[in-house]
């Protein structure tokens, strides 16, 4: 699809196509639609990133239901942390239940997370639980850039990071995922992102 096609989309079509470039955040796509026309993929990406950057950081303890399972969709009142909470645990219960979004399924599969042994699954489940307990949101990683061994190593490493740094890192991973998904939709070369 080219940028002219993107610019000609009506609201509903745009949200249908771009509603999951930020995992389970169609409201962000809805807001970005109003910024048309876009000059190119970079411009479109810039608008998604600007929206994320403009969101407030929220106190995780003040958000109803924080840490109590995966939200189905992002709520603007949850700010930046809410975007992170919309992501599934890597190799987690959503993968086992088959309820991942199509994009997350492809990404986790590409990283080898759909074919873990029992010990690997247990280790990731333990690390995911520790991470969630420490930071209040799931571990987010652009899985397409990793393999299953790297995911565990990175999760263990990032568990040791200060909270403010980890929030920035996790949001950076959301942006990487967004870039890859936009490139997929516009058939761009991800290596040039």
N, C-alpha and C positions, 0 to 999 in steps of 0.2 A: 504494500500500500504506500502511496506517496503522500507528501504533505498536503497537496491540493485536495486529495480525498479526505484527509483528516480535517482540513478547514471547512469542507463542505458538509460534514456530518451534522445532523441535528442533535439536539441535546440528548435524547434517548439513545441514539446510536453511539454517540461518543462515550456515554457512561457505560453502555454495554461492552464496548470494545476496550476501553481503558480503565474500567472500574476496578480492576484487580492488579494494576501495575504497582500499586502500593497495596499489599495484602489486605483484603477485606475492607478496603477504604473507598467505596464508590463515591462517597461525598467529596473526596478530594478531586476525583475526576470531574465531578459536577462543577466544582469551583473553578477548576482549570479550564473547562470548556468556555467559560465566559471571557477568557483571555485571548481567544482567537482574533485574528489569524496568527498562526505560527509560521515563522520563516523556514524552519527546518527542524530536524530531530533535536538538535542541541537546544533550540529555543523552547520546544515542547518540554524537554527534560528540565530546563531552567525553571519553568513555571511550576512543575511538580516539586522541585527542590525548594523553591522559594516559599511555597505553601507550608512545607514541613518546617522550614527554618523559622517561619513567622509564628508558629504555634507556641503557646506557653509551655513551660515545664510545669508539671503538676506534682503536688505532694502525693506520692503513691498511697499513703494511708488515708487520704481524703476521698479517694475514688471508690464509690460503691462497687462492691464485687471485685476489687483489685485482687488479683491472684487467685480468684475463685473460678478457674476454668477459662476456656477460650471464648472471648466475645464473638458473636456471629459477624458483627460489623463494628467499625470504628464510630465512636461518639465524640463529637468535637470537644465536649467538656473534659475529656480525658487527656487532651493535649498530645504532646510528643510521646509520652509513655504509653498512651492509649494505642497509638499506631504500633508500637512494639508488642503490646499485648494481643494484637490481632494475628500475630505470627504463630504458627504451630511449633511445638517442640520438634527438634530434629530427631527423626526416628522414634517419635512419640506415639501416644495413643491414637491420634488422628490418622497416622499412617497405618497402624494396625487395624483400625475400624474402616479404613477406606474412605474417610471423609475429608481428606486434604483437597484444596483447590487443585484444579488441573495443573496450574503453573507450579505449585509446590510439589506435587507428585512428580512432575518431570525433573525438577531441580534436585529433589532428594534422591531420586533414582539415578541421576547422572553422577551423584557423589557416592553411589554405592550403598546408600543408607536403607534401601529396600531389601537388601540381601545380607543383613547382619546375622551373625550367629547369636545364640542365646546370651553368652557372656558379654559380647559387644553391646547388645541391646540393654542388658542390665546395667553395664557401666555408664552408657549414655543416659539412661533413665535416672541413675543416681546423680550424675553431674547436672542434668537438667533441673532436677529437684533442688539441688544446692544453689544453683544459679538463680532460679525463681525465688527461693527463700531469701537470698541475699539482695537481689536487685528489684524484685517485684514485677518483673516481666520476663518472658522467655528469652533464651539465648537466640540471637539472630545472627546468621552468617550467610553470605552469598555462597550457597552450597555448590554451585556450579564451578567455583574456583577451587574446590577442595575435593579430597577423597575421604573415605570413612576414618582413616587413621588421623588425618589432619583435623577433622572435626573434633574428635575427642581431645587432641592436644590443645587446640585453640580454646575449647570450652574450659579446660582445666587452667590454662594460662589466664584467661580473662576473668575467671573467678577471683583472682587475686588483685584485680584492678580497683582503684577507688571508684565510687559510685558515679561521680560527675564525669570522669573519663570514660567509664563504661557506657553511660548514656550516649555520649558523643560517638563512641565506636559503634554501638548498635545502630544508631541513626545513620551513620555512614554506610553500614551494611545494607540498611533499607534502601538507601540511594543507589548502591551497586545493583541490588536486585531490581529496582525500578529501571535503571539504565538497561539492563539485560532484557527485561520484559518489553520495554519500548523498542529496543533494537529488533527483537523477535517480531513484533507487530509491524514495524516498518521495514523489516527484512534488511536491516543495516548490519554491517560487520561489527560484532561486539568488540573485536580487537582495537577498533578505532574509537571506542567510547572513553 
